[in-house]
Each structure stands twice: as structure tokens, then as C-alpha cells.
Amino acid sequence: MRKTKVPLSKWIARCIHPVDVTALDRSPEDIVCLVDDDPSVLKSTERLLDSDGFSVRAFSRSEEFLVYATSHQVPLVVLDIWMEHITGLEVLARLCALSPLTRVIVITGRDDLAARVTAMQIGLVVFFTKPLNENEFLTAVHDGLRLAKGL
């Protein structure tokens, strides 16, 4: 993983406030939701997104994300496929009903052709296999948010 510098103002804000104050200041269109049940992947992906200037709302359980998505605008979600309880494919299906304009980037540890085809039929932005190519992933996130904003 590449090292990136965190702007001093962001670092100070984190030291003073335990919550991510930048997420509170941003509009909902600028927040990326991240759903993964693997704590290490969740944390590393959150750091990567944060290092590129994104505000992230992270969820370790797909159920919590779905509750959030019922009452919040979700322009882009980065979603793991193979999770306990509710799989990413189930989340995709439910999300289509809740928020059909949400852009989705799928990440998975297994390149399962059937899962890939199913996910793409539902309509996502990009499908990545872990470990992620950081530059390609960040480009997909930027593109997904741009599409979500209609630009």
C-alpha cells in the first residue's frame, strides 16, 4: 500500500474530534459508503479513500448499510460480495429498489464468474478482485461519483 500524506488540517481535526468532521461538512453527494465484513479490508479501503479526499461512511454489516440507505442519499457504494448474513448480491438487489440511481463498485476476494455476471446484470460501475489496484479503484470511485452527480 502506498503512503500518502494526510493534510495537516485533517489530521488536527481528527485529533480534536474523534468523528470525521469532514463528512459532516460535505454534501451527501461527496460521501462514499463502504460495506465489507472484513475489518482489515474495511479499514485499509477506508484509509485509501480518505487519503484521496473522500469522506467515507463505513459499514461492517450489510444490514446496517441497508437501514442507512433507506433514510439517506447514497450516490456511491463500494460493496463486498461475500459477507455473512446478507451477501453483496442481496444488498445490490435491495439497493436497486431503494435507490436505483446509486452507483455501485463491487469488490471481492474471489473472482466468481456467476457472481460477476449477476452483479453486472444488476448494473454496477466496476467489479474489482482483491487485492485492489489502488489507482484503478480510485479512478472508478471518481468516475462513479461523477456519474452519480450527472456530470
N, C-alpha and C positions, 0 to 999 in steps of 0.2 A: 504494500500500500504506500502511495506517495505521501510525503509530508507536505503539508500546506500551512501557511501562516494564517492564524486567526487574527482579524483586525483587533487592535487594542480596545476599541470601544465595545466590541462584542465580548471580549474577554473580561473587561471590567464589569459589564452588565451581568455576566454570569456569576461573577464573584459576589456582587452586591445582591442580586436577586437569584434565588435558586431556580426560578422558572425561566423559560426562554421568552424574554420580554420582546424580542423582535417579532415573534409570532403574534403577539398581541397587537403590535403596531401595524402589521401588514393586513392587506385586504385578503379575503378568503381565496381570491384567485392566485395568490402567491404562495399558498401553503400546499406542500406535498404530503399526502398521507402515505404512511409506510406500514404494511401489515406483514409480519413474519413472526413465527413462534420460536425461532432460534435466537436467543438473546445476543449471541455474539454477532450474528449476521445483522440483526436489528440495529445494534449499536454501531457497527462499522459502516453500514449503509447510511445511517442517520448522520454520522460524522462526515462521510463523504459528501452528502447533500448539503450539510451545514457549511462545509468548507468551500462550497461553490456558491454560497449566499442564499440558499433556500431555507425557508422556515419549514420545519418538519413536525408533523403530528404522528407519533409512532404508536402502534398498537401491537401487543404481543398475542392478542386473541382476536380472531376474526369476528366473534360475536360483538366485542366492544366496538370494533370498527363499524359494523352494520348499524348498531344503535346510534353511533355518532353520525353516520351518513343519512339517517332518517331526519335529522334536525339541522344539518349543516351542509353548506355547499361544498362539494368535493370535486375540484376541477381535475385532479390527477391523483391516482393511487398507484403505488408500487406494491405489488402483491405477490407473496409466495404461493405456490400451488399446493404443495404437500404440507398441510398443517393438520393438527389434531382437531377433533370435533367437527368443524366446518372447513372443508377444503377450499382452496382458492377458486376452483371452478364453481363451487356452490356460491361463493361470495360474488363472483362475476355474474352469475345468473340473477341473483337477488339485486345486485347493483344496477343491472340493466333496467329492472322495474323501478327502482328507487330514483336513479339518476342516469338516464340514458345518454346524457352528454358528457359524463365523466370519462376522461381518458385513462387507460389502464396500461401499465407496464408490468408484465409478469416476469418474476424471477423464480428459478427453481434449481435444485441441486441435481435433479435427474432429467435428462432430455428424453422425455416420454412423448413419442410421436402422436399418440392418441390424445394426450392432454394438450399438446401444442395445437393440433388441428381443432379440437373443441374450443380452446381459448380464442383462437383466431376467428372462428366462426361467430363467436360472441362479439368480437370487434375490439381488439386491443391495439395499442400503439406498437409495442415491440415485445418480443419474447427473448429473455436472456437466461443462459445457463450459468450457474455459479461455478467458479469464481467469476465475478463480473470484470469486463474490460471497462475500467473506470471512465475513460474518455468517451467511449461509445454510449455507455449508460448515461452519463451527464448530458450528452448531446440529445439523447432520446427524451430525457426529462425536460430539457429546454424546449424541444420541439413539441412535446405533449402539452406543456403549459401554454405555448403559443397557440396551438390548435384549440385548446380549451377556451382561450380568450377570443378566439375567432380572428386571429391575426394572420 
